[in-house]
Amino acid sequence: MKSLINNSYVGTLIGLIVPILSIFIAYLVNFRDEMTVAQFVDSILVLKIYAKMMAVAVYFGNVVCFTLFIKLDWLKAARGVLLATIIYSFIVFFFRIGL
């Protein structure tokens, strides 16, 4: 049976969404009782840790998806996740050098 997820576009979309969900889950697990989402985002921006936070979320979140897609033999979806990781890597790089 052909999977609807085994598509480069869907893999890219998943690869772009998973890091955002990873950061939100980190908020829910660690900071839900202490601050609101707006305060959490504000503290990330004030402390200037957004590039580090994004890098950790991208690499750990997308590695899980990439490995899962490889194990399921959904190579086109894995290719999309890899593309999203490369896109995020350029964004993190530009944040770190200050452009």
C-alpha positions as CSV (number, residue, x, y, z in Angstrom):
1,M,0.0,0.0,0.0
2,K,1.3,3.4,-1.0
3,S,1.6,5.8,2.0
4,L,0.4,9.4,1.6
5,I,3.2,10.5,4.0
6,N,6.0,9.2,1.8
7,N,6.2,12.4,-0.1
8,S,9.0,15.0,-0.1
9,Y,6.5,17.9,0.4
10,V,4.9,16.2,3.4
11,G,8.3,15.4,4.8
12,T,9.4,19.0,4.4
13,L,6.2,20.2,6.1
14,I,6.7,17.7,9.0
15,G,10.3,18.8,9.3
16,L,9.3,22.4,9.5
17,I,6.6,21.8,12.1
18,V,8.3,19.4,14.4
19,P,10.9,21.9,15.8
20,I,8.1,24.3,16.7
21,L,6.2,21.6,18.5
22,S,9.5,20.5,20.3
23,I,9.9,24.0,21.7
24,F,6.3,24.1,22.7
25,I,6.6,20.7,24.4
26,A,9.7,21.9,26.2
27,Y,7.7,24.9,27.5
28,L,4.8,22.6,28.7
29,V,7.2,20.3,30.5
30,N,9.4,22.8,32.1
31,F,7.8,26.2,32.4
32,R,4.0,25.8,32.2
33,D,3.5,26.6,35.9
34,E,6.0,29.4,36.1
35,M,5.2,31.6,33.1
36,T,2.8,32.1,30.1
37,V,3.7,31.3,26.5
38,A,4.2,35.0,25.9
39,Q,6.6,35.4,28.8
40,F,8.4,32.3,27.6
41,V,8.9,33.7,24.1
42,D,9.9,37.1,25.6
43,S,12.5,35.5,27.8
44,I,14.0,33.6,24.9
45,L,14.3,36.8,23.0
46,V,15.6,38.9,25.9
47,L,18.2,36.3,26.8
48,K,19.1,35.9,23.1
49,I,19.0,32.2,23.2
50,Y,16.7,31.8,20.3
51,A,19.4,30.5,17.9
52,K,20.5,27.9,20.4
53,M,16.9,26.9,21.3
54,M,16.1,26.6,17.6
55,A,19.2,24.5,16.8
56,V,18.5,22.0,19.6
57,A,14.8,21.7,18.6
58,V,15.6,21.3,15.0
59,Y,18.4,18.7,15.4
60,F,16.8,16.5,18.0
61,G,13.2,16.8,16.7
62,N,14.1,16.2,13.1
63,V,16.5,13.4,13.9
64,V,13.7,11.4,15.5
65,C,11.4,12.0,12.4
66,F,14.3,11.2,10.0
67,T,15.2,8.0,11.8
68,L,11.5,6.9,11.9
69,F,11.0,7.6,8.2
70,I,14.2,5.6,7.3
71,K,13.0,2.7,9.5
72,L,9.6,2.7,7.8
73,D,11.3,2.9,4.4
74,W,9.7,6.3,3.6
75,L,12.7,7.6,1.9
76,K,11.0,10.5,0.1
77,A,9.6,11.8,3.4
78,A,13.0,11.4,5.0
79,R,14.4,13.5,2.2
80,G,11.9,16.2,3.0
81,V,12.9,16.2,6.6
82,L,16.5,16.5,5.6
83,L,15.6,19.5,3.4
84,A,13.8,21.2,6.3
85,T,16.8,20.6,8.6
86,I,19.1,22.2,6.0
87,I,16.7,25.2,5.7
88,Y,16.6,25.6,9.5
89,S,20.4,25.2,9.7
90,F,20.9,28.2,7.4
91,I,18.4,30.2,9.5
92,V,20.3,29.3,12.7
93,F,23.6,30.2,11.0
94,F,22.3,33.6,10.0
95,F,21.0,34.2,13.5
96,R,24.4,33.3,15.0
97,I,26.4,35.6,12.7
98,G,23.9,38.4,13.2
99,L,22.4,39.0,9.8
